[in-house]
Each structure stands twice: as structure tokens, then as C-alpha cells.
């Protein structure tokens, strides 16, 4: 069995689009990601929805008890969570370009985590400056 025929990638957009690695139609390539801003906007919307859910859950479950996060640092997170989301997607794509030989090939990983990964060092820096 060729497992690559089974491989699917969840793009990370709000429409729940899935890329099937061996499908001839409806694939998203790395070139598409650069040229089609609606894909990036949809991913950014989904990431922002995740942040909203996280804030709501935190209000109900008080994650601070489990994470050691202070009220001040959570406020910094709430201020920063929607900044530069699309830029972080583009930065993640740029990092990937160095490893991808053919930009017309089908994408191989979700874009959802790019903005979250991009936010982490900026968030850590801002918290260190403000708290």
C-alpha cells in the first residue's frame, strides 16, 4: 500500500479545505499560496477564531491556574493575538521555500500554525518588557 495516496493536509482555512496529495484536481500548490490572498485571509480568519475560542475558554476555565500565566501577560496576549497574522503566514511560507524544490508541487503542511509560531517570540519579548 502506498501511504502517500492516503496523505491529506488540512490547509487551516475556515472552509476546512483539505489537500489530497495524489489528487489531480483541487490541490493547492506553494505558488497558489503566494498568489492567492484569499487562502491566506481564510487561514488568518481561522487562526483569529482559534484565539477568540482560547480567550473564551480561558475566561471559563482560568488557564492561569495550570499555566502560571499572570493576568498582565494574558492581557499582552489579548492585545497582540491579531497583529501580523497574515505576515506570519508569509514568513512561514518563505521559510518553507528553502526546503521545497518545486513551488508548483502540492503543499505538504497546514498553514494554521505559522501565525501561532510567529507570534510566540514577539509575545515573549512583549511580556518581558511589560510584565
Contact map, one row per residue, 1 for C-alpha under 8 A:
11100000000000000000000000000000000000000000000000000000000000000000000000000000000000000000000000000000000000000000000000000000000
11111100000000000000000000000000000000000000000000000000000000000000000000000000000000000000000000000000000000000000000000000000000
11111110000000000000000000000000000000000000000000000000000000000000000000000000000000000000000000000000000000000000000000000000000
01111110000000000000110000000000000000000000000000000000000000000000000000000000000000000000000000000000000000000000000000000000000
01111110000000000001110000000000000000000000000000000000000000000000000000000000000000000000000000000000000000000000000000000000000
01111111000000000001100000000000000000000000000000000000000000000000000000000000000000000000000000000000000000000000000000000000000
00111111100000000001100000000000000000000000000000000000000000000000000000000000000000000000000000000000000000000000000000000000000
00000111110000000111100000000000000000000000000000000000000000000000000000000000000000000000000000000000000000000000000000000000000
00000011111000000111100000000000000000000000000000000000000000000000000000000000000000000000000000000000001111000000000000000000000
00000001111110011110000000000000000000000000000000000000000000000000000000000000000000000000000000000000000011000000000000000000000
00000000111110011110000000000000000000000010000000000000000000000000000000000000000000000000000000000000000011110000000000000000000
00000000011111011000000000000000000000000110011000000000000000000000000000000000000000000000000000000000000001110000000000000000000
00000000011111111000000000000000000000110111110000000000000000000000000000000000000000000000000000000000000000010000000000000000000
00000000000111111000000000000000000000000110110000000000000000000000000000000000000000000000000000000000000000000000000000000000000
00000000000011111000000000000000000000000100000000000000000000000000000000000000000000000000000000000000000000000000000000000000000
00000000011111111100000000000000000000000000000000000000000000000000000000000000000000000000000000000000000000000000000000000000000
00000000011111111110000000000000000000000000000000000000000000000000000000000000000000000000000000000000000000000000000000000000000
00000001111000011111000000000000000000000000000000000000000000000000000000000000000000000000000000000000000000000000000000000000000
00000001111000001111101001110000000000000000000000000000000000000000000000000000000000000000000000000000011000000000000000000000000
00001111100000000111111000100000000000000000000000000000000000000000000000000000000000000000000000000000000000000000000000000000000
00011111100000000011111000100000000000000000000000000000000000000000000000000000000000000000000000000000010100000000000000000000000
00011000000000000001111100000000000000000000000000000000000000000000000000000000000000000000000000000000000000000000000000000000000
00000000000000000011111111100000000000000000000000000000000000000000000000000000000000000000000000000000000000000000000000000000000
00000000000000000000011111100000000000000000000000000000000000000000000000000000000000000000000000000000000000000000000000000000000
00000000000000000000001111100000000000000000000000000000000000000000000000000000000000000000000000000000000000000000000000000000000
00000000000000000010001111110000000000000000000000000000000000000000000000000000000000000000000000000000000000000000000000000000000
00000000000000000011101111111000000000000000000000000000000000000000000000000000000000000000000000000000011000000000000000000000000
00000000000000000010000001111101100000000000000000000000000000000000000000000000000000000000000000000000011000000000000000000000000
00000000000000000000000000111111100000000000000000000000000000000000000000000000000000000000000000000011111000000000000000000000000
00000000000000000000000000011111110000000000000000000000000000000000000000000000000000000000000000000011111000000000000000000000000
00000000000000000000000000001111111000000000000000000000000000000000000000000000000000000000000000000011000000000000000000000000000
00000000000000000000000000011111111100000000000000000000000000000000000000000000000000000000000000000000000000000000000000000000000
00000000000000000000000000011111111110110000000000000000000000000000000000000000000000000000000000000000000000000000000000000000000
00000000000000000000000000000111111110000000000000000000000000000000000000000000000000000100000000000000000000000000000000000000000
00000000000000000000000000000011111110000000000000000000000000000000000000000000000000000000000000000000000000000000000000000000000
00000000000000000000000000000001111111110000000000000000000000000000000000000000000000000000000000000000000000000000000000000000000
00000000000000000000000000000000111111111000000000000000000000000000000000000000000000000000000000000000000000000000000000000000000
00000000000000000000000000000000000111111100000000000000000000000000000000000000000000000000000000000000000000000000000000000000000
00000000000010000000000000000000100111111110000000000000000000000000000000000000000000000000000000000000000000000000000000000000000
00000000000010000000000000000000100111111111000000000000000000000000000000000000000001001000000000000000000000000000000000000000000
00000000000000000000000000000000000011111111100000000000000000000000000000000000000001000000000000000000000000000000000000000000000
00000000000111100000000000000000000001111111110000000000000000000000000000000000000000000000000000000000000000000000000000000000000
00000000001111000000000000000000000000111111111000000000000000000000000000000000000000000000000000000000000000110000000000000000000
00000000000010000000000000000000000000011111111100000000000000000000000000000000000011001000000000000000000000010010000000000000000
00000000000011000000000000000000000000001111111110000000000000000000000000000000000000000000000000000000000000000000000000000000000
00000000000111000000000000000000000000000111111111000000000000000000000000000000000000000000000000000000000000010000000000000000000
00000000000100000000000000000000000000000011111111100000000000000000000000000000000010000000000000000000000000010011000000000000000
00000000000000000000000000000000000000000001111111110000000000000000000000000000110000000000000000000000000000000000000000000000000
00000000000000000000000000000000000000000000111111111000000000000000000000000000000000000000000000000000000000000000000000000000000
00000000000000000000000000000000000000000000011111111100000000000000000000000000000000000000000000000000000000000000000000000000000
00000000000000000000000000000000000000000000001111111110000000000000000000000000100000000000000000000000000000000000000000000000000
00000000000000000000000000000000000000000000000111111111000000000000000000000000000000000000000000000000000000000000000000000000000
00000000000000000000000000000000000000000000000011111111100000000000000000000000000000000000000000000000000000000000000000000000000
00000000000000000000000000000000000000000000000001111111110000000000000000000000000000000000000000000000000000000000000000000000000
00000000000000000000000000000000000000000000000000111111111000000000000000000100000000000000000000000000000000000000000000000000000
00000000000000000000000000000000000000000000000000011111111100000000000000000000000000000000000000000000000000000000000000000000000
00000000000000000000000000000000000000000000000000001111111111000000000000000000000000000000000000000000000000000000000000000000000
00000000000000000000000000000000000000000000000000000111111111110000000000000000000000000000000000000000000000000000000000000000000
00000000000000000000000000000000000000000000000000000011111111000000000000000000000000000000000000000000000000000000000000000000000
00000000000000000000000000000000000000000000000000000001111111000000000000000000000000000000000000000000000000000000000000000000000
00000000000000000000000000000000000000000000000000000000111111100000000000000000000000000000000000000000000000000000000000000000000
00000000000000000000000000000000000000000000000000000000111111111100000000000000000000000000000000000000000000000000000000000000000
00000000000000000000000000000000000000000000000000000000010011111110100000000000000000000000000000000000000000000000000000000000000
00000000000000000000000000000000000000000000000000000000010001111111111000000000000000000000000000000000000000000000000000000000000
00000000000000000000000000000000000000000000000000000000000001111111100000000000000000000000000000000000000000000000000000000000000
00000000000000000000000000000000000000000000000000000000000001111111000000000000000000000000000000000000000000000000000000000000000
00000000000000000000000000000000000000000000000000000000000000111111100000000000000000000000000000000000000000000000000000000000000
00000000000000000000000000000000000000000000000000000000000000011111110000000000000000000000000000000000000000000000000000000000000
00000000000000000000000000000000000000000000000000000000000000111011111011000000000000000000000000000000000000000000000000000000000
00000000000000000000000000000000000000000000000000000000000000010001111111000000000000000000000000000000000000000000000000000000000
00000000000000000000000000000000000000000000000000000000000000010000111111100000000000000000000000000000000000000000000000000000000
00000000000000000000000000000000000000000000000000000000000000000000011111110000000000000000000000000000000000000000000000000000001
00000000000000000000000000000000000000000000000000000000000000000000111111111000000000000000000000000000000000000000000000000010001
00000000000000000000000000000000000000000000000000000000000000000000111111111100000000000000000000000000000000000000000000000000000
00000000000000000000000000000000000000000000000000000000000000000000001111111110000000000000000000000000000000000000000000000000000
00000000000000000000000000000000000000000000000000000000000000000000000111111111000000000000000000000000000000000000000000100110000
00000000000000000000000000000000000000000000000000000000000000000000000011111111100000000000000000000000000000000000000000100000000
00000000000000000000000000000000000000000000000000000010000000000000000001111111100000000000000000000000000000000000000000000000000
00000000000000000000000000000000000000000000000000000000000000000000000000111111110000000000000000000000000000000000000000000000000
00000000000000000000000000000000000000000000000000000000000000000000000000011111111000000000000000000000000000000000001000100000000
00000000000000000000000000000000000000000000000100100000000000000000000000001111111010000000000000000000000000000000001000000000000
00000000000000000000000000000000000000000000000100000000000000000000000000000011111110000000000000000000000000000000000000000000000
00000000000000000000000000000000000000000000000000000000000000000000000000000001111110000000000000000000000000000000000000000000000
00000000000000000000000000000000000000000000000000000000000000000000000000000000011111110000000000000000000000000010000000000000000
00000000000000000000000000000000000000000001001000000000000000000000000000000000111111111000000000000000000000000010000000000000000
00000000000000000000000000000000000000011001000000000000000000000000000000000000000111111100000000000000000000000010000000000000000
00000000000000000000000000000000000000000000000000000000000000000000000000000000000111111110000000000000000000000010000000000000000
00000000000000000000000000000000000000000000000000000000000000000000000000000000000111111111000000000000000000000110011000000000000
00000000000000000000000000000000000000010001000000000000000000000000000000000000000011111111100000000000000000100110000000000000000
00000000000000000000000000000000010000000000000000000000000000000000000000000000000001111111110000000000000000000000000000000000000
00000000000000000000000000000000000000000000000000000000000000000000000000000000000000111111111000000000000000000100010000000000000
00000000000000000000000000000000000000000000000000000000000000000000000000000000000000011111111100000000000000100110010000000000000
00000000000000000000000000000000000000000000000000000000000000000000000000000000000000001111111110000000000000000000000000000000000
00000000000000000000000000000000000000000000000000000000000000000000000000000000000000000111111111000000000000000000000000000000000
00000000000000000000000000000000000000000000000000000000000000000000000000000000000000000011111111100000000000000000000000000000000
00000000000000000000000000000000000000000000000000000000000000000000000000000000000000000001111111110000000000000000000000000000000
00000000000000000000000000000000000000000000000000000000000000000000000000000000000000000000111111111010000000000000000000000000000
00000000000000000000000000000000000000000000000000000000000000000000000000000000000000000000011111111000000000000000000000000000000
00000000000000000000000000000000000000000000000000000000000000000000000000000000000000000000001111111000000000000000000000000000000
00000000000000000000000000000000000000000000000000000000000000000000000000000000000000000000000111111110000000000000000000000000000
00000000000000000000000000000000000000000000000000000000000000000000000000000000000000000000000011111110000000000000000000000000000
00000000000000000000000000000000000000000000000000000000000000000000000000000000000000000000000000011111100000000000000000000000000
00000000000000000000000000001110000000000000000000000000000000000000000000000000000000000000000010011111100000000000000000000000000
00000000000000000000000000001110000000000000000000000000000000000000000000000000000000000000000000000111110000000000000000000000000
00000000000000000000000000001100000000000000000000000000000000000000000000000000000000000000000000000111111000000000000000000000000
00000000000000000010100000111100000000000000000000000000000000000000000000000000000000000000000000000001111100000000000000000000000
00000000100000000010000000111100000000000000000000000000000000000000000000000000000000000000000000000000111110000000000000000000000
00000000100000000000100000000000000000000000000000000000000000000000000000000000000000000000000000000000011111000000000000000000000
00000000111000000000000000000000000000000000000000000000000000000000000000000000000000000000000000000000001111100000000000000000000
00000000111100000000000000000000000000000000000000000000000000000000000000000000000000000000000000000000000111111000000000000000000
00000000001100000000000000000000000000000010000000000000000000000000000000000000000000001001000000000000000011111100000000000000000
00000000001110000000000000000000000000000011011000000000000000000000000000000000000000000000000000000000000001111111000000000000000
00000000000000000000000000000000000000000000000000000000000000000000000000000000000000000000000000000000000001111111100000000000000
00000000000000000000000000000000000000000000000000000000000000000000000000000000000000011011000000000000000000111111110000000000000
00000000000000000000000000000000000000000001001000000000000000000000000000000000000111111001000000000000000000011111111000000000000
00000000000000000000000000000000000000000000001000000000000000000000000000000000000000000000000000000000000000011111111100000000000
00000000000000000000000000000000000000000000000000000000000000000000000000000000000000000000000000000000000000001111111110000000000
00000000000000000000000000000000000000000000000000000000000000000000000000000000000000010011000000000000000000000111111111000000000
00000000000000000000000000000000000000000000000000000000000000000000000000000001100000010000000000000000000000000011111111100000000
00000000000000000000000000000000000000000000000000000000000000000000000000000000000000000000000000000000000000000001111111110000000
00000000000000000000000000000000000000000000000000000000000000000000000000000000000000000000000000000000000000000000111111111000000
00000000000000000000000000000000000000000000000000000000000000000000000000000000000000000000000000000000000000000000011111111100000
00000000000000000000000000000000000000000000000000000000000000000000000000011001000000000000000000000000000000000000001111111110000
00000000000000000000000000000000000000000000000000000000000000000000000000000000000000000000000000000000000000000000000111111111000
00000000000000000000000000000000000000000000000000000000000000000000000000000000000000000000000000000000000000000000000011111111100
00000000000000000000000000000000000000000000000000000000000000000000000000010000000000000000000000000000000000000000000001111111110
00000000000000000000000000000000000000000000000000000000000000000000000010010000000000000000000000000000000000000000000000111111111
00000000000000000000000000000000000000000000000000000000000000000000000000000000000000000000000000000000000000000000000000011111111
00000000000000000000000000000000000000000000000000000000000000000000000000000000000000000000000000000000000000000000000000001111111
00000000000000000000000000000000000000000000000000000000000000000000000000000000000000000000000000000000000000000000000000000111111
00000000000000000000000000000000000000000000000000000000000000000000000110000000000000000000000000000000000000000000000000000011111
